[in-house]
Amino acid sequence: MMWELIAANRRKSIFLFAGMAIILCVLGYLIGYIVHPEGGGTLGLIVAVAIWMFMSGMSVMGGGSLILRLSHAREVTPDVHPQLFNVVEEMKIAAGLDHMPRVYIIDERSPNAFATGIKPENSAIAVTAGLLARLNRDELQGVVGHEMSHIVNRDVQFMTLASIMLGSIVLMSQVFLRGMWFTGGGSSKRYRSKGSGGGGVHPALVVVAIVLAILGPIFARLLYLAISRKREYLADASAARLTRYPEGLASALEKISSASIPLEAANKVTAPMYIINPMQEKKEGMALSGLGSTHPPASERIAILRAMSHGAGLLSYQRAYSKVKGKPSMLIPTSGLKQDEKTPVRAPHPDAVAAGKDAKTQARDVMDLMRAVNGYAFLVCACGLKIKVPPDYEDDFIPCPRCKRENEIPRAAVSDITEAAAVVGAMVGTLSGGVGNEVPMAKPIAGGAAAGKEAPLAYRRRTDGWESFSCACGHLLQLSPAFTSSQIRCPKCSRITRIH
């Protein structure tokens, strides 16, 4: 079913690229011709194509990594937030994706998320700390399903390449217009009337070039935005089908769009990639839509998802889309609708039925997760106070701010502690057990080692909360409240410790 959407997106992409390519080539030719009438047109065309190819090459080679760096996103391991990784893996399987996207957390209190990567095998999903603190499991699944749909539908590839072509057009237009401005329109000897001869540039062509330099980027952007908005609808439809629970995404969009905290890491380059554009104009908490917007209005997207009364499939979304629009509007290809199997709406996940957190708890969870992502370690004093150890802390002991007790830093070295701090996730606010003044050591299992391998270690868990112990190599390992496996592998020496 997904291949129908991919094929439809590819056809629309060809139309978009053809239109933008015409604008780019004509603009390049006219600029070159005006600068140098004899052979300059061909040179300008070559330069325009070269700029686009260079920018495309740079994007293919490292565009995704650049976007993640600009967003201050940090790659995390499954232990940081087990639920997030479970949800990503669920959506990866549901979407039929061969490769697991890398998972990143953005050090931001504002809730939002985006996907990046030219190819599915190089894709990544990034979510903010604020999103993890505010959404329940069903809502998180809806957001991840939306971003996974962008990856599967090749929307990330389209958005990247189309934005590069748009950027190439804007770049050439700006250079030309600024050049005309600072040179006073160029030398008057270059422009000739039709009857004066001399091989100069006809003034009419100059006017056409200026008009195209002004309007070309506008038309190209309108083409880009029109298809971009439609792809957001399609990603919502695909997410509803993958999760089989449209209300999860609807509720998530409602929380994200109504958030009043600005997303500091967003800029004009990265903002269109988020599930809700953080730089798009807002009114009463809901994003507006228009010819100049990258996303449809959040209120409309929410209404469509909540109007899916006949199921969670593509046909149900198409009916809801037409109902909310107030007229028959074809969004999903007819061939795709004919092959759509009935997808019933599932019941809410048990973990999502629990009461939501209050604002104070949410804020504390966000701050804890942001500290963990930035390399802080967490120790629990005997008095019960949770101590945050900064990544650059070098002393052997740290005093408790409450009881003044000196807490020993486990001698796996602070560097190892801060590496292990990455396992502190959104559940850190529920820390119930954990590190005391002495870190226990895992013991070798009796019976010796297998040939060529060290014998597994054994560790008996003491609490259901966060718990730390040292591997035989000295590396500090942590068990989160969500840890349920019977063993853990040390990332430093690869030795296995069995948990009892």
C-alpha positions as CSV (number, residue, x, y, z in Angstrom):
1,M,0.0,0.0,0.0
2,M,2.8,2.4,0.8
3,W,4.3,2.0,-2.6
4,E,1.2,3.7,-4.1
5,L,1.9,6.8,-2.0
6,I,5.6,6.6,-2.9
7,A,4.8,6.4,-6.6
8,A,2.3,9.3,-6.4
9,N,4.9,11.4,-4.5
10,R,7.5,10.6,-7.1
11,R,5.2,11.8,-9.9
12,K,4.5,15.1,-8.1
13,S,8.2,15.5,-7.4
14,I,9.0,15.2,-11.1
15,F,6.5,17.9,-11.8
16,L,7.9,20.1,-9.1
17,F,11.5,19.6,-10.1
18,A,10.7,20.3,-13.7
19,G,9.0,23.6,-12.9
20,M,11.8,24.7,-10.6
21,A,14.5,23.5,-13.1
22,I,12.9,25.6,-15.8
23,I,13.0,28.7,-13.5
24,L,16.6,28.0,-12.5
25,C,17.8,27.4,-16.1
26,V,16.0,30.4,-17.6
27,L,17.2,32.7,-14.7
28,G,20.8,31.4,-15.1
29,Y,20.7,32.0,-18.9
30,L,19.3,35.5,-18.6
31,I,21.7,36.6,-15.9
32,G,24.7,35.2,-17.9
33,Y,23.5,36.9,-21.1
34,I,23.0,40.3,-19.4
35,V,26.5,40.1,-17.8
36,H,28.2,39.1,-21.0
37,P,26.0,39.1,-24.2
38,E,28.5,37.1,-26.3
39,G,28.3,33.5,-24.9
40,G,27.3,34.6,-21.4
41,G,23.9,33.0,-21.6
42,T,25.3,29.5,-22.0
43,L,27.9,30.1,-19.3
44,G,25.1,31.4,-16.9
45,L,23.1,28.2,-17.6
46,I,26.2,26.1,-16.8
47,V,26.9,28.0,-13.6
48,A,23.3,27.6,-12.4
49,V,23.3,23.9,-12.9
50,A,26.8,23.6,-11.3
51,I,25.5,25.5,-8.2
52,W,22.6,23.1,-7.9
53,M,24.7,20.0,-8.4
54,F,27.3,21.2,-5.9
55,M,24.7,22.0,-3.2
56,S,23.0,18.7,-3.9
57,G,26.2,16.8,-3.5
58,M,27.0,18.5,-0.2
59,S,23.5,17.6,1.0
60,V,23.7,14.0,0.0
61,M,27.1,13.6,1.6
62,G,26.3,15.2,4.9
63,G,23.0,17.1,4.8
64,G,21.3,14.9,7.5
65,S,24.2,15.3,9.9
66,L,24.3,19.0,9.3
67,I,20.5,19.4,10.1
68,L,21.0,17.4,13.3
69,R,24.0,19.5,14.3
70,L,22.1,22.7,13.6
71,S,19.3,21.4,15.8
72,H,21.7,20.6,18.7
73,A,20.5,16.9,18.6
74,R,22.4,14.2,20.3
75,E,22.3,10.5,19.4
76,V,21.2,8.3,22.3
77,T,21.2,4.6,23.1
78,P,18.1,2.5,23.9
79,D,18.8,2.8,27.6
80,V,18.2,6.5,27.5
81,H,14.5,6.2,26.8
82,P,13.4,2.5,26.4
83,Q,9.9,3.5,25.5
84,L,11.0,5.8,22.6
85,F,13.2,3.1,21.1
86,N,10.4,0.5,21.5
87,V,8.0,2.8,19.7
88,V,10.5,3.6,16.9
89,E,11.1,-0.1,16.4
90,E,7.4,-0.8,16.3
91,M,6.8,1.8,13.6
92,K,9.8,0.6,11.7
93,I,8.4,-2.9,11.6
94,A,4.9,-1.7,10.8
95,A,6.2,0.4,7.9
96,G,8.3,-2.4,6.5
97,L,11.5,-0.4,6.8
98,D,14.6,-2.5,6.5
99,H,16.9,-0.3,8.6
100,M,16.3,1.1,12.1
101,P,16.5,4.9,12.0
102,R,19.0,6.4,14.4
103,V,17.4,8.1,17.4
104,Y,18.3,11.6,18.6
105,I,17.1,13.8,21.5
106,I,17.1,17.6,21.1
107,D,18.0,19.6,24.2
108,E,14.8,21.7,24.1
109,R,11.8,22.1,26.4
110,S,9.4,22.8,23.5
111,P,7.7,19.7,22.2
112,N,8.4,18.8,18.6
113,A,10.1,16.2,16.3
114,F,11.4,15.7,12.8
115,A,13.0,13.1,10.5
116,T,16.0,13.5,8.3
117,G,18.2,11.4,5.9
118,I,18.4,11.2,2.1
119,K,18.1,7.4,2.2
120,P,16.1,5.2,4.6
121,E,19.3,3.4,5.6
122,N,20.8,6.7,6.7
123,S,17.7,8.1,8.3
124,A,17.2,9.5,11.8
125,I,14.3,10.6,14.0
126,A,14.9,13.4,16.4
127,V,12.5,14.4,19.2
128,T,12.8,17.1,21.8
129,A,13.1,16.4,25.6
130,G,9.9,18.4,26.0
131,L,8.0,16.1,23.7
132,L,9.1,13.0,25.7
133,A,8.0,14.7,28.9
134,R,4.6,15.7,27.7
135,L,3.3,12.9,25.5
136,N,2.0,9.5,26.6
137,R,2.8,6.3,24.7
138,D,0.0,6.6,22.1
139,E,0.8,10.2,21.4
140,L,4.5,9.4,21.0
141,Q,3.6,6.6,18.7
142,G,1.6,8.9,16.5
143,V,4.4,11.4,16.2
144,V,7.0,8.6,15.5
145,G,4.6,7.1,13.0
146,H,4.3,10.4,11.2
147,E,8.0,10.8,11.0
148,M,8.5,7.2,9.9
149,S,6.0,7.8,7.1
150,H,8.1,10.7,5.9
151,I,11.1,8.4,5.7
152,V,9.2,5.5,4.0
153,N,7.3,7.9,1.5
154,R,10.7,9.4,0.6
155,D,9.5,12.8,1.8
156,V,12.8,13.5,3.5
157,Q,14.6,13.0,0.2
158,F,12.2,15.2,-1.6
159,M,12.2,18.0,0.9
160,T,16.0,18.0,1.0
161,L,16.6,18.1,-2.8
162,A,13.7,20.5,-3.5
163,S,14.9,22.9,-0.8
164,I,18.3,22.8,-2.4
165,M,17.0,23.7,-5.8
166,L,14.9,26.5,-4.2
167,G,18.0,27.7,-2.4
168,S,19.9,27.7,-5.7
169,I,17.2,29.9,-7.3
170,V,17.2,32.3,-4.4
171,L,21.0,32.5,-4.3
172,M,21.2,33.3,-8.0
173,S,18.4,35.9,-7.8
174,Q,19.9,37.6,-4.8
175,V,23.4,37.8,-6.4
176,F,21.9,39.2,-9.6
177,L,19.7,41.8,-7.9
178,R,22.4,42.9,-5.5
179,G,24.8,43.3,-8.4
180,M,22.3,45.4,-10.3
181,W,21.7,47.5,-7.2
182,F,25.3,48.2,-6.4
183,T,26.4,48.8,-10.0
184,G,23.4,51.1,-10.7
185,G,22.0,48.6,-13.2
186,G,25.3,48.0,-14.9
187,S,27.1,50.0,-17.6
188,S,24.8,52.0,-19.9
189,K,27.0,51.0,-22.8
190,R,25.8,47.4,-22.4
191,Y,22.2,48.1,-23.2
192,R,21.1,49.1,-26.7
193,S,17.9,50.0,-28.2
194,K,16.5,47.7,-30.9
195,G,17.7,50.0,-33.8
196,S,21.0,51.2,-32.4
197,G,22.9,48.0,-33.2
198,G,26.2,47.4,-31.5
199,G,25.3,43.9,-30.2
200,G,24.2,45.2,-26.8
201,V,21.6,43.7,-24.5
202,H,18.0,44.7,-25.3
203,P,16.6,46.7,-22.3
204,A,13.5,44.4,-22.5
205,L,15.6,41.4,-21.6
206,V,17.0,43.2,-18.6
207,V,13.4,43.9,-17.4
208,V,12.5,40.3,-18.0
209,A,15.5,39.1,-16.0
210,I,14.8,41.5,-13.1
211,V,11.1,40.4,-13.0
212,L,12.1,36.7,-13.1
213,A,14.7,37.3,-10.4
214,I,12.0,38.8,-8.2
215,L,9.1,36.5,-9.0
216,G,11.1,33.3,-9.8
217,P,11.9,32.5,-6.2
218,I,8.3,33.3,-5.2
219,F,6.8,30.9,-7.8
220,A,9.3,28.2,-7.0
221,R,8.6,28.5,-3.3
222,L,4.8,28.3,-3.9
223,L,5.3,25.1,-5.9
224,Y,7.5,23.7,-3.1
225,L,5.1,24.7,-0.3
226,A,2.0,23.4,-2.1
227,I,3.4,19.8,-2.3
228,S,5.0,20.1,1.1
229,R,1.6,20.7,2.7
230,K,0.1,17.8,0.9
231,R,2.9,15.5,2.1
232,E,2.1,16.5,5.7
233,Y,-1.5,15.3,5.1
234,L,-0.2,12.0,3.6
235,A,2.2,11.5,6.5
236,D,-0.7,11.9,8.9
237,A,-2.8,9.4,6.9
238,S,0.1,6.9,6.9
239,A,0.7,7.4,10.6
240,A,-2.9,6.7,11.4
241,R,-2.7,3.5,9.4
242,L,0.6,2.4,11.0
243,T,-0.5,3.1,14.6
244,R,-4.2,2.1,14.1
245,Y,-5.0,4.9,16.5
246,P,-5.7,8.3,14.9
247,E,-6.5,9.9,18.2
248,G,-2.9,9.4,19.4
249,L,-1.5,11.7,16.6
250,A,-4.4,14.1,17.0
251,S,-3.8,14.6,20.7
252,A,0.0,14.9,20.1
253,L,-0.6,17.6,17.5
254,E,-2.9,19.4,19.9
255,K,-0.2,19.5,22.6
256,I,2.6,20.5,20.3
257,S,0.7,23.3,18.5
258,S,-0.6,24.8,21.8
259,A,2.8,24.8,23.5
260,S,3.9,28.4,24.4
261,I,7.6,27.6,24.8
262,P,9.7,28.7,21.8
263,L,11.9,26.2,20.0
264,E,15.3,27.9,20.3
265,A,17.2,25.5,18.0
266,A,14.9,26.1,15.1
267,N,15.9,28.3,12.2
268,K,14.7,28.9,8.6
269,V,16.5,25.8,7.4
270,T,15.3,23.3,9.9
271,A,11.9,24.7,10.8
272,P,10.0,23.2,7.8
273,M,11.1,19.7,8.8
274,Y,9.4,19.6,12.2
275,I,6.0,18.0,12.6
276,I,4.7,21.4,13.5
277,N,6.6,24.3,12.0
278,P,7.9,26.2,15.1
279,M,8.4,29.4,13.0
280,Q,5.1,29.5,11.3
281,E,2.7,32.2,12.4
282,K,0.3,31.2,15.2
283,K,-3.0,32.4,16.4
284,E,-4.7,31.1,19.5
285,G,-2.2,28.3,19.7
286,M,-2.9,26.8,16.3
287,A,-0.7,27.2,13.3
288,L,-2.2,29.2,10.4
289,S,-2.1,28.0,6.8
290,G,-1.8,29.7,3.5
291,L,0.1,29.9,0.3
292,G,3.3,30.8,2.2
293,S,3.1,28.0,4.9
294,T,5.0,24.7,4.9
295,H,2.3,22.9,6.9
296,P,-1.5,22.8,6.9
297,P,-3.2,24.3,9.9
298,A,-2.8,22.1,13.0
299,S,-6.5,22.6,13.8
300,E,-7.5,21.1,10.4
301,R,-5.1,18.2,10.7
302,I,-6.5,17.4,14.1
303,A,-10.1,17.7,12.9
304,I,-9.4,15.2,10.0
305,L,-7.8,12.6,12.3
306,R,-10.7,12.9,14.8
307,A,-13.2,12.5,11.9
308,M,-11.9,9.1,11.0
309,S,-15.0,7.2,12.3
310,H,-14.8,4.3,9.9
311,G,-11.4,3.0,10.7
312,A,-7.7,3.9,10.6
313,G,-7.0,3.1,6.9
314,L,-6.3,5.4,4.0
315,L,-9.9,5.3,2.8
316,S,-11.1,6.4,6.2
317,Y,-8.6,9.3,6.1
318,Q,-9.7,10.3,2.6
319,R,-13.3,10.5,3.7
320,A,-12.5,12.5,6.7
321,Y,-10.3,14.8,4.6
322,S,-13.1,15.5,2.2
323,K,-15.6,16.0,5.1
324,V,-13.4,18.6,6.9
325,K,-12.6,20.4,3.6
326,G,-16.3,20.6,2.9
327,K,-16.0,19.3,-0.7
328,P,-14.7,16.1,-2.5
329,S,-11.0,16.5,-2.5
330,M,-8.8,13.7,-3.8
331,L,-5.7,13.4,-1.6
332,I,-4.8,9.7,-1.9
333,P,-4.4,8.1,-5.3
334,T,-7.5,6.1,-6.4
335,S,-5.4,3.0,-7.0
336,G,-4.2,3.2,-3.4
337,L,-7.8,3.5,-2.1
338,K,-9.0,0.5,-4.1
339,Q,-6.3,-1.7,-2.5
340,D,-6.7,-0.3,1.0
341,E,-7.6,-3.0,3.5
342,K,-10.0,-2.2,6.3
343,T,-7.9,-1.1,9.3
344,P,-9.9,-1.1,12.6
345,V,-9.1,1.4,15.3
346,R,-7.4,-0.3,18.2
347,A,-8.0,0.5,21.9
348,P,-5.7,2.9,23.7
349,H,-2.4,1.5,25.1
350,P,-2.7,0.6,28.8
351,D,0.4,2.9,29.5
352,A,-1.4,5.8,27.9
353,V,-4.6,5.6,30.1
354,A,-2.8,6.7,33.2
355,A,-3.4,10.3,34.4
356,G,-1.2,12.9,33.0
357,K,1.6,14.7,34.9
358,D,1.2,18.1,36.4
359,A,3.2,21.0,35.0
360,K,5.8,20.9,37.8
361,T,6.5,17.2,37.3
362,Q,6.7,17.7,33.5
363,A,9.2,20.6,34.0
364,R,11.4,18.4,36.3
365,D,11.3,15.5,33.9
366,V,12.4,17.8,31.0
367,M,15.3,19.2,33.0
368,D,16.5,15.8,34.1
369,L,16.4,14.4,30.6
370,M,18.2,17.5,29.2
371,R,20.9,17.1,31.9
372,A,21.2,13.4,31.0
373,V,21.5,14.1,27.3
374,N,24.2,16.6,28.1
375,G,26.3,14.1,30.0
376,Y,25.3,14.6,33.6
377,A,25.4,11.6,36.0
378,F,22.9,11.0,38.8
379,L,23.8,9.8,42.3
380,V,21.3,9.3,45.2
381,C,22.5,10.3,48.6
382,A,21.6,8.2,51.7
383,C,19.2,11.0,52.7
384,G,17.3,10.4,49.4
385,L,18.4,13.5,47.5
386,K,19.2,13.0,43.9
387,I,22.6,14.7,43.1
388,K,23.4,15.8,39.5
389,V,27.0,15.4,38.7
390,P,28.2,17.6,35.9
391,P,30.3,16.0,33.1
392,D,33.4,18.1,34.0
393,Y,33.4,17.3,37.7
394,E,36.9,16.0,38.7
395,D,36.9,15.5,42.5
396,D,36.6,12.1,44.1
397,F,33.8,13.1,46.4
398,I,30.8,15.3,46.0
399,P,28.9,16.8,49.0
400,C,25.2,16.4,49.4
401,P,23.5,19.9,49.3
402,R,20.9,18.7,51.9
403,C,22.8,16.6,54.5
404,K,26.4,17.6,53.7
405,R,27.3,13.9,53.4
406,E,30.4,13.3,51.2
407,N,29.3,10.9,48.4
408,E,32.1,9.0,46.8
409,I,32.3,9.2,43.0
410,P,32.4,5.5,41.8
411,R,36.0,4.8,40.7
412,A,35.1,3.8,37.2
413,A,36.3,7.4,36.7
414,V,34.1,10.4,36.1
415,S,34.5,9.9,32.3
416,D,32.9,6.5,32.6
417,I,30.2,7.8,34.9
418,T,29.2,10.5,32.4
419,E,29.2,7.9,29.6
420,A,26.8,5.8,31.7
421,A,24.7,9.0,32.4
422,A,23.4,8.6,28.9
423,V,21.2,5.8,30.2
424,V,19.3,8.3,32.3
425,G,16.0,8.9,30.4
426,A,12.6,10.4,30.8
427,M,11.9,8.1,33.7
428,V,14.7,9.6,35.8
429,G,12.1,11.7,37.6
430,T,10.7,8.5,39.1
431,L,14.1,7.4,40.5
432,S,13.3,5.1,43.4
433,G,16.5,3.2,44.1
434,G,20.0,3.5,42.8
435,V,23.5,4.5,43.7
436,G,24.6,4.7,47.3
437,N,28.1,5.6,48.5
438,E,29.5,2.3,47.3
439,V,29.0,0.8,43.9
440,P,28.7,-3.1,43.9
441,M,30.8,-5.2,41.6
442,A,29.4,-7.9,39.4
443,K,30.8,-11.4,40.3
444,P,32.0,-14.1,37.9
445,I,29.7,-17.0,37.5
446,A,31.1,-20.3,38.8
447,G,32.1,-22.8,36.2
448,G,34.7,-21.0,34.2
449,A,34.7,-19.5,30.8
450,A,33.8,-20.9,27.4
451,A,36.7,-21.5,25.1
452,G,38.2,-18.2,24.0
453,K,35.7,-16.2,26.0
454,E,35.5,-14.8,29.5
455,A,32.9,-16.2,31.8
456,P,29.7,-14.2,32.2
457,L,29.3,-12.1,35.3
458,A,26.3,-12.2,37.6
459,Y,24.6,-9.5,39.4
460,R,21.5,-9.7,41.7
461,R,19.3,-6.7,41.4
462,R,18.3,-5.0,44.7
463,T,15.5,-2.6,43.7
464,D,13.1,-1.9,41.0
465,G,14.5,1.6,40.5
466,W,17.7,2.9,38.9
467,E,20.6,0.7,40.0
468,S,24.3,0.9,39.2
469,F,27.2,-1.6,39.3
470,S,30.7,-1.9,37.9
471,C,31.7,-4.4,35.2
472,A,35.0,-6.3,35.9
473,C,36.7,-3.8,33.5
474,G,35.7,-0.9,35.7
475,H,33.0,0.5,33.4
476,L,29.9,1.7,35.2
477,L,26.6,0.1,34.1
478,Q,23.1,1.2,35.0
479,L,19.8,-0.6,35.1
480,S,16.8,1.6,34.5
481,P,13.3,1.0,36.0
482,A,12.3,-0.2,32.6
483,F,15.1,-2.7,32.3
484,T,13.6,-6.3,32.0
485,S,16.3,-8.3,30.1
486,S,18.1,-11.2,31.8
487,Q,21.5,-9.9,30.8
488,I,23.4,-6.7,29.9
489,R,26.5,-6.4,27.7
490,C,29.3,-3.9,28.7
491,P,29.8,-1.4,25.9
492,K,33.5,-1.1,26.9
493,C,34.7,-4.8,27.1
494,S,31.6,-6.6,25.6
495,R,31.5,-8.9,28.6
496,I,28.0,-10.1,29.5
497,T,26.5,-9.8,33.0
498,R,23.5,-11.9,33.8
499,I,20.8,-10.1,35.9
500,H,19.0,-12.0,38.6
